[in-house]
Amino acid sequence: MIASFLATATDYLTELRSKITNLAAGVVPNFNNLGSLTTLIIANNSFLGQLSRWPTTLVFVDIRRNQIDGPIPTLPFTTSHAYFDCNALSDAIPPLPNNIIEFCSNSNQHTGSLPEFNTPYLVSFNATDNQLNGTIPLSFSSSSLKQFEVTNNQLTGAIPNLPSSLTTGKFDGNCFSRPSSVTFKNSCPIASTCSSQADCAQHNATGIVDCVAASSSGALQCLFTSCNAPGSTPTNGNTTCTVSFTVCDS
């Protein structure tokens, strides 16, 4: 139904919203011929197949919870909000457009490295539950990110210094080395009321990292780390650690 409608809707259509769950199924349509489209919402349907190029006017795209596979085509520079969660999307995450504010593509099959975070307006990035590898780009440190979640990937190396704007960061389920380059501020006590407790001591790993406040701005109040290398005792230096950031009451 949507595909037949799009065959005649070309230059005049600016918004396409599917608000009814499972309204449409079949191969995902080609939206590239919609020369004025700014908003595309087809979430919670059963579209499958691969995406074609985006309209160059696209600002808001939400295709969450479909069965779409293949790579995400390069987003136009006009895009500010992009949501791709819960599909079967693969390959690397494309470069983030200059105007992007929120990007979310968790629970897919992305591989390759994280994109650079040198876009001026980006405040939220979520790519949990993928197969991303490599290190976190140094541009992460100077970004304007407030929320950053990359739980359950295959990322390695040290975690760069945290952006001063960061309020939520989740790095669990990766293979980071000792985060020696992270900037810490020794002013926040370990709070027993927090949802995540540091258990380095019980693994005889005291000294690998300190559970202290992070970021000189105080925006991120407490950093907790859990060093849990199954079947082995973590030692100083490189180790497989699960790193969790938790915002707590001071």
C-alpha positions as CSV (number, residue, x, y, z in Angstrom):
1,M,0.0,0.0,0.0
2,I,2.8,2.5,0.9
3,A,4.8,1.5,-2.1
4,S,2.0,2.1,-4.5
5,F,1.3,5.5,-2.9
6,L,5.0,6.5,-3.1
7,A,5.0,5.7,-6.9
8,T,2.9,8.8,-7.4
9,A,4.0,11.0,-4.5
10,T,7.1,12.8,-5.6
11,D,7.8,16.5,-5.0
12,Y,4.9,17.4,-2.8
13,L,5.2,15.0,0.1
14,T,7.1,16.4,3.1
15,E,6.1,13.9,5.9
16,L,5.5,10.2,5.9
17,R,4.3,8.7,9.2
18,S,3.1,5.2,9.9
19,K,1.5,5.4,13.3
20,I,-0.2,2.0,13.2
21,T,1.9,-1.0,14.2
22,N,2.4,-3.6,11.5
23,L,0.5,-1.5,8.9
24,A,2.9,-2.4,6.2
25,A,5.2,-5.3,5.2
26,G,7.3,-6.4,2.3
27,V,10.4,-4.9,0.7
28,V,11.2,-1.5,2.1
29,P,10.2,1.2,-0.5
30,N,12.6,3.5,-2.3
31,F,12.3,6.9,-0.7
32,N,14.9,8.6,-2.8
33,N,12.4,10.1,-5.3
34,L,10.6,12.1,-2.6
35,G,12.4,15.3,-3.3
36,S,10.8,17.3,-0.5
37,L,10.6,14.6,2.3
38,T,11.8,15.9,5.7
39,T,10.2,13.3,8.1
40,L,10.1,9.6,7.6
41,I,8.6,7.4,10.3
42,I,7.9,3.7,9.5
43,A,8.7,2.2,12.9
44,N,7.1,-1.0,14.2
45,N,6.3,-2.6,10.8
46,S,7.6,-5.6,9.0
47,F,9.6,-4.1,6.2
48,L,12.5,-6.1,5.0
49,G,15.3,-5.8,2.4
50,Q,17.9,-3.0,2.1
51,L,17.6,0.7,2.2
52,S,18.2,2.9,-0.8
53,R,19.6,6.4,-0.8
54,W,17.9,9.0,1.4
55,P,16.2,12.1,0.1
56,T,18.6,15.0,0.4
57,T,16.0,17.0,2.4
58,L,15.6,14.4,5.2
59,V,15.7,15.8,8.7
60,F,14.0,13.1,10.9
61,V,14.1,9.3,10.2
62,D,12.7,6.5,12.4
63,I,12.7,3.0,11.0
64,R,13.0,1.1,14.4
65,R,11.7,-2.4,14.8
66,N,11.5,-3.7,11.3
67,Q,13.5,-6.5,9.5
68,I,15.6,-4.2,7.4
69,D,19.2,-5.5,6.6
70,G,22.3,-4.3,4.8
71,P,24.1,-1.0,5.4
72,I,22.7,2.4,6.4
73,P,23.1,4.7,3.4
74,T,25.0,7.9,4.0
75,L,22.7,10.4,5.8
76,P,22.3,13.8,4.2
77,F,23.8,16.8,6.1
78,T,20.3,18.0,6.9
79,T,19.5,15.0,9.2
80,S,19.2,15.9,12.9
81,H,17.5,12.8,14.4
82,A,18.1,9.2,13.2
83,Y,16.7,6.0,14.8
84,F,17.5,2.6,13.4
85,D,17.1,0.2,16.4
86,C,16.1,-3.4,16.3
87,N,16.6,-4.3,12.7
88,A,19.3,-6.5,11.0
89,L,21.4,-3.6,9.7
90,S,25.1,-4.4,9.0
91,D,28.4,-2.9,8.0
92,A,29.9,0.2,9.5
93,I,27.8,3.0,10.9
94,P,28.1,5.8,8.3
95,P,29.7,9.1,9.0
96,L,27.5,11.3,11.2
97,P,26.1,14.3,9.4
98,N,27.0,17.8,10.6
99,N,23.5,18.6,11.9
100,I,22.9,15.3,13.8
101,I,21.6,15.7,17.3
102,E,20.5,12.1,18.2
103,F,21.7,8.9,16.6
104,C,20.5,5.5,17.7
105,S,21.2,2.1,16.1
106,N,21.2,-0.5,18.9
107,S,20.4,-4.2,18.5
108,N,21.7,-4.5,14.9
109,Q,24.7,-6.2,13.3
110,H,27.0,-3.3,12.8
111,T,30.7,-4.1,12.4
112,G,33.7,-1.9,11.9
113,S,34.8,1.2,13.8
114,L,32.8,3.9,15.5
115,P,32.3,7.1,13.5
116,E,34.1,10.3,14.4
117,F,32.2,12.5,16.9
118,N,33.3,15.9,15.6
119,T,29.8,17.1,14.8
120,P,28.9,20.3,16.8
121,Y,25.3,19.4,17.8
122,L,25.5,15.7,18.7
123,V,24.1,15.1,22.3
124,S,23.1,11.4,22.2
125,F,24.7,8.4,20.6
126,N,23.6,4.8,21.2
127,A,25.0,1.7,19.4
128,T,24.6,-1.0,22.0
129,D,24.4,-4.7,21.1
130,N,26.3,-4.7,17.9
131,Q,29.7,-6.1,16.7
132,L,31.6,-2.8,16.6
133,N,35.4,-3.1,17.1
134,G,38.4,-0.8,17.3
135,T,38.9,2.1,19.7
136,I,36.7,5.0,20.7
137,P,37.8,8.0,18.6
138,L,39.7,10.8,20.3
139,S,37.0,13.2,19.0
140,F,34.7,11.7,21.7
141,S,36.6,13.7,24.3
142,S,35.9,17.1,22.7
143,S,32.3,16.3,21.7
144,S,29.1,17.8,23.1
145,L,27.7,14.4,24.0
146,K,25.4,14.1,27.0
147,Q,24.5,10.4,26.5
148,F,26.9,7.8,25.1
149,E,26.1,4.1,25.1
150,V,28.1,1.4,23.4
151,T,27.4,-1.6,25.7
152,N,28.0,-5.1,24.3
153,N,30.3,-4.6,21.4
154,Q,33.9,-5.7,20.7
155,L,35.6,-2.3,21.4
156,T,39.2,-2.3,22.7
157,G,41.9,0.1,23.8
158,A,41.7,2.8,26.4
159,I,38.6,5.0,27.0
160,P,39.5,8.6,26.1
161,N,38.9,11.5,28.4
162,L,35.2,12.0,29.0
163,P,33.4,15.0,27.5
164,S,32.6,17.7,30.1
165,S,29.0,17.6,29.0
166,L,28.5,13.8,29.6
167,T,25.8,12.8,32.0
168,T,25.3,9.1,31.0
169,G,27.9,6.8,29.7
170,K,27.6,3.0,29.3
171,F,30.7,1.0,28.2
172,D,29.9,-2.5,29.6
173,G,30.5,-5.7,27.7
174,N,33.6,-4.7,25.7
175,C,37.3,-5.5,26.0
176,F,38.8,-2.2,27.1
177,S,42.3,-2.0,28.5
178,R,43.1,-0.1,31.7
179,P,41.5,3.3,31.2
180,S,44.6,5.2,32.2
181,S,43.8,8.2,30.0
182,V,40.4,8.9,31.6
183,T,40.4,12.2,33.5
184,F,39.3,11.6,37.1
185,K,38.4,14.0,39.9
186,N,38.8,12.6,43.4
187,S,35.8,14.0,45.1
188,C,32.9,11.6,44.9
189,P,32.5,8.8,47.5
190,I,31.3,5.4,46.5
191,A,27.6,5.4,47.3
192,S,26.0,2.2,48.5
193,T,22.7,3.4,47.0
194,C,24.0,3.3,43.4
195,S,22.8,0.6,41.0
196,S,26.3,-0.6,40.2
197,Q,28.9,-1.4,42.9
198,A,32.6,-1.6,42.2
199,D,33.8,-5.1,42.9
200,C,37.5,-4.8,41.8
201,A,38.6,-5.6,45.4
202,Q,37.0,-9.0,45.4
203,H,38.8,-9.9,42.2
204,N,42.2,-8.9,43.8
205,A,42.4,-6.1,41.3
206,T,42.6,-3.1,43.5
207,G,44.7,-0.4,41.9
208,I,43.7,-1.1,38.3
209,V,41.2,1.7,38.3
210,D,39.8,3.9,41.0
211,C,36.1,4.3,41.6
212,V,36.0,8.1,41.8
213,A,34.1,11.0,40.3
214,A,34.9,11.7,36.6
215,S,34.9,15.0,34.7
216,S,36.0,18.3,36.1
217,S,32.6,19.8,35.5
218,G,30.9,17.4,37.9
219,A,28.2,16.5,35.3
220,L,29.1,12.8,35.6
221,Q,29.2,12.3,39.4
222,C,30.4,8.7,39.9
223,L,32.4,6.2,37.8
224,F,32.2,2.6,38.7
225,T,34.3,-0.2,37.2
226,S,33.9,-3.9,37.5
227,C,36.9,-5.9,36.5
228,N,35.6,-9.4,35.9
229,A,37.8,-11.6,33.7
230,P,36.2,-15.1,33.9
231,G,38.6,-17.9,34.8
232,S,41.6,-15.6,35.6
233,T,42.7,-13.0,38.0
234,P,43.0,-9.6,36.6
235,T,46.5,-8.0,36.9
236,N,47.8,-4.5,36.6
237,G,48.1,-3.3,33.1
238,N,45.9,-4.5,30.3
239,T,42.9,-6.6,31.4
240,T,39.5,-7.4,30.2
241,C,37.2,-5.1,32.1
242,T,33.6,-4.2,32.1
243,V,33.3,-0.4,32.6
244,S,30.1,1.1,33.7
245,F,29.2,4.8,34.4
246,T,26.4,5.4,36.8
247,V,25.0,8.8,37.8
248,C,24.5,8.9,41.5
249,D,23.3,11.3,44.1
250,S,26.3,13.1,45.7
